[in-house]
Amino acid sequence: MPPHPPNISEDFRPADDSGIAVPSRALLLQFLADCRQPVTCKQIHAQFNLKLKAAEDALSGRLERMQRHGIVTKDRRGRYALPQKTDVVNGRVSGHANGYGFVMVDGDAEDLFLSPRQMHKVLHGDRVLARCKRIDERGRKEGVVIEVMIDRRREIVGHFHVENGASFVLPHDARYARDITIPSACRHGAEHGDMVVATIVRHPVEHPHAAGKIVEVLGKRRQPGMQTEIAIRKYAIPTDWPAEVSAQLKSMHRALQGVAPAPRRHDLRDLPLVTIDSEQAKDFDDAVYCEPRGDGWRLVVGIADVSHYVKPDTALDREACKRGNSVYFPTRVLPMLPPELANGICSLNPEQDRYCLVCDMHCNAAGEITRYQFYPALMRSQARLTYTIVHKIVEQREAELRHRWRQLAPHLDNLYAIYQLLAAQRRQRGSIDFEFPEADIQFDRQQKISCITRRQRNQAHRLIEECMLAANVCAARYVRQHLGNQTIYRNHAGPTDQAVLDLRRFIGGMGLTLDGGAQPKAADYARLMQSVAGKPELAPLLQTLLLRSLSQAVYGCEQHGHFALGYPSYTHFTSPIRRYSDLIVHRQIRQLLDRQAAPAPAPMPPQSELSKIAAQCSFTERRAEEASREVIAHLKAEFMQAKIGEQFDGVISGVQEFGLFVQLQELFVDGLIHITTLGDEYYRYDPPRFQLVGERSGRRFRLGDPLRVKLARVNLEHAKIDFELCADRAPPPTGKSTKRGKQKHRGNKTNQAGD
């Protein structure tokens, strides 16, 4: 779990294993905040009346650790202060392959640009203290690094080389933009060509040439599964379970064997709840059931009661928070919870008694949720169904399958009916339904891609999604009513003013309009999408534009609503096995329910702690997405290497000043057509219209344009694919030319810049 927020009441506590009590971090921070100028260690000792040498040493150690983590600063005279009381900022270095970088400043302050000279003394990922030196000619704040908090435990994955007797690691992450020298005594069995993991023993702030030692040899670059191993280490995704977790699981042995009826748990074992998932699923979070009830419907969503087994501030809980979510790679899963829980006692396996937390809803004939209640229950899944089976039963109505599942078919028909009502209600409210084609990747025994096809989504997928949306909305309403901002919401901000302006400018050329004024709603987006329904030449492009105008959804304690779904309040409740945010919401609902029965229910965590957890969940979600995307990109590059020289139909999926990104229509593989290969003329980049325009011919390449391309090159090391335009399918000239002169010079610079 992220560190607990400072507690001012905890004045003195041990700083290390010595057991000597010294001022807490919170007390030190409060003291430094009250000081008008930096203070020395002796002044701090005097302030807190520390007279014993051991106590002074313990406090000095605490201050040094606070400095190392960037919590306080220390100047050349040995005086301590808070960073925010000086012009110094805390942040993390983000490098670029071309040698420059940025300090990603903590909080809302503007990031600092780092010149290649400044980057010589830091590494990508370093925590640093920096200050703004000047505003450069491009209007950026240019920074200078004041101090580097060296983390010698940080692992760097890379390619081990031996050349002319010298050995070094070329980091897999190009943002490091430097080699790591490996002394002979630190090779630890690595051979030329191995993928290795290294740690830093000599940082560039200490010496011009960074040096490291090999701590793990992963194997050869083309070894099956290697790309997943690289991504796991590059993104520092936890894999092993700490000894404390194993010890806790051992102590829970009896609880993990089975469940039994318990007081205040509704017994739903006779209710025909079923799970509906993909064929590959191994853990089952949710089960559903529906029946007609009066003038409407009763919809029951049972969610695995993970909170019964994973208690706050235990080893299991801390590790689950650290992981944040399960990470899904093409051929491997890194679960948030140990298999004994994720695939065992928590999973709603068929014909097994399981504890669950139920959202029991009543919907009227129009599909509106008129009332709901939450309660803990004991359930028994009647079947483990797949999307394919349910689709054939409720939509295709295959006689053989309906006979085989004759006991459940009527209940599945009820689910299908309530799904249609809920979906219609959401469309009427103005929710945006993005339906992008997805790749279905098949692998061979060597964990290489054997084929790529279009993933088939059917009504059973949407049925489950609609049921989960309904339960999540009810959970958000419930915690909002009782806890306000003392919970975790799933927020999705609307488009910025500039994004709306750019969108309107582009679609205006397509003869389309976006309603809603300066702040359009989801309903305005939905109407715009509906206006191009049935127009395959426009619909995919418009959907891409709308999605790109929106920000990424995040977790937070303040309710900002979910723009795309059109909900004023939304949270995640339905996947506590694989998302820590859902587990937090489960605990809070259980605590609210227990308040009615328990004389002294457990206290709710403070909002400051929940904010840290929300930030952690947002971070681990992005980390998982980036790691999985990177692995798939490398596997696709390997798959395409055998197809160099072949031609494909594609569509322009991105436009930048250095060229066009193209996605192949059948293989869902992305690559680049560099601007220098488009023809013997200069091209002007027009960002608002997502296009490149030839200055002499007027030829335009726009987002969404179909192209015929040839696979020219594949860079396996960096998973980059280069296409070339086939002349027979190039967009025709418009007959209009643009002015040259100064614009020509800029176009020339653009052509040479690359990416």
N, C-alpha and C positions, 0 to 999 in steps of 0.2 A: 504494500500500500504506500502511496506517496507520504512523505513526512507529515506528521501532524502539525497543524498551525501552532505558532508560538503561544504558550499559555503563560501570561504574566504572573499568575499566582504561583507557578512553580519557580520560586526565586532562586534556590540553590539546588544543584543536583550534581552527581559525579560526572566528570568530563571524560573519564577513561576507566580502565580496569582497576585503578588504584583505589577507587571508592571514596576519594576525597571530594567533598561537595564544594563547588565553586559556582559563581553566578551563571544562571542559565543563559542560553542564547537569547531568549526573549528579553531578559533583564539587561544584557549587554546592548542589544539593539535599541532598547528604550533609552539607556544611558547615552549612547552615541547620538541618538536623535535629538537629545536635549542639549548636546554640546555645541557651542558656537564655532569651534575649531577642532582640527584633529588632535587626538590625545595620545600620549605615550603609554606603554605597558605599565610603567611605574605609576602613572597617574590613575590608571584603572585599578591597580592593586590598592592604592591609597583610598580610592573612592569606596571600595567594598571591604576595606579594613582587613586585607589579607596580609598576615605577618609571617606565616610559616612558609619556608622555602618550597615545600612540596605543593602547597596550595597555589603559590605563584607560578610554579612550573606547570601545574595542571591547567591553570587559566591561560597561560601563554600558549599551551598546546591547543586549547579550544579556539583561541583567536587565530592561530595559524591555520587551523582547519577551516574556519569561517572565511579566512582570506583566500585559501586554496579554492574554495567553491564560489568565490565571487560575492559572498554575502557582505563582506567589509573590504575596504581597500587599505593598503599600507604604503606610505610614501617612503622616500629615500632616507628620511630621518627617523624611520621606525614608528611613525604616528598612524593611528587607526582612525578611520572615518567611514561613514556610509557613502556608497557610490552616488546616491541621489543628491547628496549635499555638496558634491563637487561637479565638475563638468565631465566626469568619467561615467561611462555606461557599461553595463554588463551585456554580454551577448555571446553567440556562438558563430564561429567562422564557417561560411559556406563558400567553398572554393569553386573555381571554374577551370575547365581543361586548358583554357588559353592563358592561365597564369594569374589572373586577377581574382578578386573575391569580394565578399561582403561580410560585415558583422551584422548578423540578424539579432537586433537589439531586443532584449527582454521587454515585455510590456508593449505600449502603443507608440514608443518613440520611433522616429525614422531610422531605417538601416543606414549603415556607413559603408561607403565604397572603400575597398582596400586595393591599392595599386600593386602591381607585381613585386615591387620592392618591399612593400609591407608583408606580402604573402611569403616572402623568403624566410621569415622567422616564425611562421605559424604553419599549422597543418589544417586541412579541412576537418571540421568537427571540433576544433579546439574551443574551450571556453576561454574568453579573454576579457580584459578591461581595456577600453579604448576611448579616445576622445576625438571630436571633430577638429580637424586641422584647418580646413578651408572648404569653400564651395567651389567645385571645379567648373570648367567651361560648359559642361553639360547640365549644370544645376544640381549635381549630386553632392551630398555631404561626403567629403573625403576624410577617412579616418586614419589615425595612427594608433598602433597597438602599444599600450602602456605595460601590460603584464599578461602573461599566459599561465593559465592554471593547467599544468601538465598532468595528464591522466595516463600513467604508465600501464594501466590495466587495459586500455583501449586496444582492441584487436583490429588489424588491417588485413584483409584478405587480398591476395595478389598472385602474380605469376613469378616464380623463382627463376632467375637467370644467372648463368655463369659465363662471363666473357673476359678473355685475356687474364684469367686467374682471379678476377674480381667477381664477387657475387652480390646480387641485389634483388629486391622485390619490386616489381612494377605493379602498383596497386590496381586492382580491378576497377575501382571507382576512379574515373578519370578526373574527378574534382580534386584529387590529391596533387595532380600535376607535377609530381616529382618521384624519383626513385628512392627507395629505402635501402641504404647500404647494409649488408649483412656480414659482419666479421666471420672469419673462418670458424672460430670457436662457437659461433651462435647458429650454425646451419642445422644442427641436430638431425642429420640424415637426409636433408632435402637434396634433391637432384635437379639438374637443369630441366626445365619444362614442367616441374610440379606446380600445382596450385597449393599454396601454403597460407597459414595464418601467422602473422607476426605482431609483436608488440614493440613499442618504442623504448630503446634504452638510452638514446641520445637525441634529444629534441633539437630542431633547427634553431630555437631560441638560445640554445647552449653552444651550438656549433653549426657552421654553414651547411654541413652535410648530415642529414638525419640518418641515424643508424638504428637497427632493430635486431631482434632475435626471433628465430622461428620457434613457435610454440606448438604448431600442429601441421602435419603434412596431410593434405586432403587427398592427393592423388593426381592423376593426369587430367588435363583439361577436358578431353573428350570422353571421360569416364561416365557411364550412365549415372544420372542423378547428381552430377557434379554441380550443375547450375543452381539447383536447389540448395546444396550445401553452401555455395558461395553467397547466395542471397541471404540465407539464415545468418551468416556471420557478418555480412556487410551491413545488414539492418539491425544487428544485435538482438535477434529474436530468441527468447529463451527456449531451450530444448529439454534440458535435463531437469528433473524434479529434485529440489533441495532435500537434504536428509531430514529436515524438520517436517516436510510434507509427508515423506515416507513413514516417519514415526507417527504422525497424526493418523494416517490411514490405517496403520497397524492397530492403533488404539481404538479405531472405529470399526474393527473387524466385524463385530456382532451386528452393528447398525447397517453394515453394507450387505448383509446376507438376505434381508427381506424386510417387509413392512407388515404392520398389523393395524386393525382398527384402533383409533385413538379418540379421546374425548374432544369434542368441538370440531371433529372432522366429519363432513358429510360423507356417507357411504354411497358412492356412485358406481359401484362395481356392476350393477345390473343395467346401467345406462350404456347403450351401444356406441360408446366413443371409439373413434378410429383415428389412426395417424395416416397422413397422406404426404409422401415425400418422394424424392428421386430414387431410382434403383440403387444408387451408390451410397445413400445415406446410412449411417451407422448409429447416430444419436438422434433421438426423437424428442424434441422439445414440446410439441403441441399435439393435442387431440381435439377433435371437433364432433359435434352432434347437433342436429336440428329437428324440431317437430312443430307442427301447427299448434297454436295456442290461442284460443279465443278468436279475436279479430286480427291476429297477426301470427308471429312466429317466436318460438323460444330458440335462441342460439347459445349453445354452451361451448366455451373454449377452455380446455384444461391445459395448464402449462406446468411442466415439471417443477416440483417444489425444491429447487436447489438450495434455497435459504434454510431449509430444515437441516441440511448437512454441512453447509459452508457458513460457519458463524463468523461474525465480525472479529477482526484483529487476531485471527488464528493463522497458522502457517499456510493453510490452504487459501485463506482469504487474501493474505498478502501476495502470494504467488499469482492468484487469479487476477488481482488488480495490476500487478506488474505486467502480466501478459495482455490484459485488456480485452482480448477476444481470441477466438480460434483463428489460425491462419491456414488458408487452403491453397496449397500448391497443386499443380496438375497431377502429381503422382504421390503426394504426401500431405498429411494433415498434422499440424501442431496444435493440439487442443488447449483450451484455456483451463480445463479441469483434467485431472488424471483419468485414465480409462475406466478405473473402478467406479467413478462417478459418471463421467460423460457417456460411456457406453453401457454402464451397469445400472446401479441402483437409481440414478436420476432419470435415465432414459425411459421413456414410456414404451417399453418393449411389449410386443403382443402377448396376451395371456399371462401377464405378470401384474401382481398388485403393486401399485405405485402411489406415492404421495404427490398431490398436485395442488396448485392454486387456481381456482376457477373464476372465470368471468362469465357470469350467467346473465344473458341479455334478453330483453323483449323488444321486438321490432314490430311496428305496425304494418299495415298492408302497403304502405308507401315506401317501406324500407328505412324508416327513421327509428333510431334507438330511443325508445320512450322511457325505459328504466333499466337498471342493471344492478347487480350486487356481486361482491367478491366474497369468497369463503374458501378455507382449506378443505381438501377432500381426499378421499381414498378412491382410486379408480382402477379399472382393468381394461386396457385397450383390447377391443374385440378383433382387431385385424391391423396388420401392417400393409397398407395399400400404397400403390405408386400412382403418380400422375397419369401414367399411360393407362393403367387399369380403370381408374375412375373416369377418365375421358371417354373410354370405350363404353363404360356402363351408362353414364348419365347423358352423354351427347350423341354418341354413335349408336347407343342402345343395342349393343351386340347381344344376341339372344343367349349364346353359350355362356358369356361372362355374367349376364344378369341371372341366369339359372344357378351358376356356380356360387354367386354371392347373393342368393335370393333373400337371405335373412337381413342383409344390409342394404340391398338396392333401394328399398323405399326411403330409408334414412338418407342415402346419398342423393336421391331425387329431391328430398327436402333441402339439403345443403345447396344443391344446384339452384333451387328456386330462391332461397334467401340470398344467394350470391347475386343473382340477376337483379333483385330489388336493391341490394346495397350498392351495386355498381351503378345502377340507374340513378340512385339518389346522389351518389358522389359526382356523377357527370352533370347532373342538374345543378349541383352546388358550384361546379366549375373547376373540379380537380383536373390536373394535367396528367394524361396517360402517355408517357413516352414508351414507345414500342420499337426498340432498336433490334435489328437482327443480331444474333449472337453466334459465336463459333462453337461448334461441338468438336473437340479435339480427341482423337483416338490415338492410343499409344501402343507400341509393340513391347516385346519382352525386354528390350534394352532401354526402355523409357524414352524412346524417340517417337516423334510424331509419325504415325502411319498414314493418317488422312485427316482432313479438316472438312466438316460439312456444316450446314446451317442447323443450329439448335431449334428443335421444334417446341414451341410453347403452345399449350392448349388451354382449354377452359378450366381444367382441374388446377393448373398453376394459379390462374386468376381467382379461382374459388377460395383456395387457401389464403392467398394474399388478402382478399377482401375480408375474410374472417379475422385475420391477424390485425388488419387495420382497425376493425371495429373494436377489438379487445384493447389495442393500444390507445385508442381515443378514450375509451372508458377509463383506462388506468390514468391517463393524463387528467381527465376531469376529476377523478377521485382524489389524487394527490394534490391537485391544484386547490380543490375545495378545502382540504384539511391542512395542507402544509405551505401553500403559497409558493415562494421561491426556495423553500428548503427541500428541494428535490432535484432530480436531473431530467431536463427536457431534451427532446430532439428538435433543434431549431434549424429552419431553412430560410435564410433571408431572401427577400425579393431582389430584383435587379437594381443595379445602381442607375443613377440618372444618365451617366455616360453610356452605359450598356443599352438602355432604352433608346437613347438618341441614335446610337450606331445601328441598332436593330431596325428602327423605323427608316433610317436612311437607306438601308439595304433592301428591305422588303418593298419600299416604295418603288424601286426599279422593277419589281416583280408584279406591280399592280395590286399590292396587298396593303392593308392598313391594320394597325394595332390600336384598339380602343383603350380607354382607361386614363388618358391624360399623362401627367408626369409620373404617376405611380400606378401602373396597370396591375390588376389582380390576376390570380390564376385563371379566373373565369374568362378574362380577356385573352389570355394565352390560349385557352381551350377553344374559344370561338375562332381564333385565327387558324389553329390547326384544323378545325372542322371545315373551314372554308376551302382547304385544299385536299380534303378527303376524296379519294378516288382519282387523284392526279399524281401518278407515280413519278412524274418528272419534277414535281415541286415538293411533295410531302416529305421525303427523306431530308432534303436540304433544309426546309423550314424547321423541321424537328431538331436538326443539328444546331441551327442558329439559336433557337429558343433555349436549348439546353446550355449552350455556351454563354448565354447572357445571364445565367443564374450562378449564384455562388454555391460552394459546397456545404452540405448539411453538417452541423457540428452539435456536440453536446454542451449544455450550459444550464446554470441554475435559474436564470431569468427566462421567463416565458416570452418568446418572440414569435411563436407560431411556425407553421410549416407551409411555406409559400406554394410549393408544387402540389401538395395534397389539399391545400385550401383549408387547413385546420388552424383555428386560433391557438389551440393548445395540443401538443402531441408529445408522446414519449415512447420509449421502447420497453416492452413488457414481456414479449412472447418468446424470447430466446435466451433464457438465463444460463443455459449450458454453454453457450458460445459467446455471450456478450456480458461483460461485467456491469455495464450500465443497467441492463435488465435485472440483474441480481440485486442491485441497490434498490430499484423500484419495488421489487418483490419484498425485500426486507421491510421497506417502509409501509407497504400495504399490510403485511402481516402485523407490524407494530400497531398500526391504526386499528386493525381488527382486535388485537390483544388488549387494547386499552379498554375495551368494553367488558373484558373478563378478568384481566390481571390487575391486582391492586397496585403494583409498582412496575409498569412496563419499562422495557429498556429505553433509554433516552435516544432521541434522534441525533444523528451526527450534525455538528454545526455546519452552517452554509459555507464557511471558509474551507472546510475539509471537503465538502461535496464539490466545490468549484475546482479543487485540485484533482479530484477523481474524474470530473467531467473533462478537464483538459487532458488527463492521462488517457481516457477512452478515445477522445478525438485523435490524439497522437498515435495510439496503437492501431486505430482503424486505418489511418493514412499509411502507416508503416506497412501494414498487411497488404493493402491495395498495391502500393508501389513495389513491394517485394514480389508479389505474385505476378504483377504485370511484367516485371523485368525477366522473370524466369520464362514466361510464355514467349516474350519477344526473342529470347535467345534460342528457345526450342524452334520457333518459327524460322529463324535465320538458318539453323541447321537443316531444317526441312526444305528450305528454298535453295540451298546451295547446289543441289543436284539439278535445278531447273534453270540455271543460268543460260541465257540465250533464248528462252521461250517467251512467247507473247501472251498477254492477259488483258482482259477487260477490267477497268477500274474506274474509280470516281475520285475526284479531288476532295480529300478530307481535311486539308489544311493549307493555308497560304501564308508564306512568310517572305521576307525580303530576299532570302537566299534561295527560294525555290518552292516547289509544290509537294505536299504530302499526298500520296495516293494510296487508297485502300483497294485491294483486289476484291472484286465482287463475290467470287466464289470461295476464295480461300481466307478472307478476312485478314490478310497480311498487309502491313503498312510499309511503305518505303518512300524514298525521296527522289524527285526529279530536280537536280540542281539547276539553278537559273542559267548557268553557263552552257547547259546542253539544250536550251530551248531554241536556239537559233542565233544567227549572226546579227544581233541587234541588242539595244539596251531595253531593259524592262523596268517599268515604274511600279513600285509597290503602292497599292491603294488600300490601306488597312480598313477604312470604314465599309468598303464594298467587297472586302475579302477577295482581292483579285490582283493579278499582275497584268500590266498592259504594255504591249510592245510599242515603243516610241515611233518607229518608222511605219510598221504595218498596221498598228492599231489592234493587233490580235490580243484577245483577252483570255486569260485563264482564271475562271472563277470557282469559288467553293461550290461543290456539287456537280461540276461539269464531268461528263463521262469522257474517258480517255482510253486509248489502246496503247499499252506500254510493253516494253521489253525489259526483262530482268538483266541488268548489266553487271552488277557486282554484289557480293555479300561479304560483309566484314563480320566474321564470327566473334572476334574478340569483343567488339562493342555492339553486336547485334544490330548493325546498320545495313539496310538494304537499299541499293540504288537502282532506279529505273531510268530508262530512256524513252522518250516519246516516239511512238511510231507515226511516221508522216501521214499514213493513210487515215488516221483518226484524230489528227490535230484540229483544234477549233479553228474555223475559218477566220480570215481577217475581217474586221468590221468596215474597212474602207476609210476609217478615220485615223489620222495621225495626231500625235501630240507634239508640242513645242519641245525643242531640244535646247542646246546651250548649256546653262547651269544644270538643268535637270539631267542632261546627258552625262555630265561629270559625276553627279550623284549616282546615276545608274551604273556607271563604270565601277565606282567604289563598291556598290552593292554586289555587282557581279564577282568582284574579287574577294568579298568578305567571307563568303561561305557561311557555314553554320557554327 
